[in-house]
Amino acid sequence: MTDRHEAPEDLASEAGPPDDDEIRTLLARLGRPHRSGGTVVERATLLAAGADFTAIVAWIEAHGGVAEELVPPRTSRGLHSRPTSDVETSEATPLRFILPSGALR
C-alpha cells in the first residue's frame, strides 16, 4: 500500500540514482518550450519534484544544458540599502535550466 503523499512518478533516491530514461521523462513532464527551441525547466520545480537534484543537474549539463539566470545569494542588508555588485557568480543560484532542442529525444 502506498502513502497518498508519495507520487509513483517521482524519482526518489531509494532505488539509487535515476537512469537516463527516467530523467528524460521527468524533464519532459516538468519542462516547457523555450524561445530558443529547446526546453526550460525551473530549479524550484525540480526541487519540488523530490528528484535527485544533483543527478538531474549533472544530466542537464552533460546534455548541453545551461543555467539561464543567476540570483545572487541574499545578504543581510536592509530593504533601502545600496545594492552591491561585488557578489561572485560562482555563489549565485540558477533560477532555471535550458536544454537544447533534441536533448529530450
Buried (B, 14 or more C-beta within 10 A) or exposed (E): EEEEEEEEEEBEEEEEBBEEEBBBBBBBEBBEEBEEEBBBBBBEBBEEBBBBBEBBBEBBEEBEBEBBEEEBEEEEEEEEEEEEEEBEEEEBEBBBBBBBEEBBE
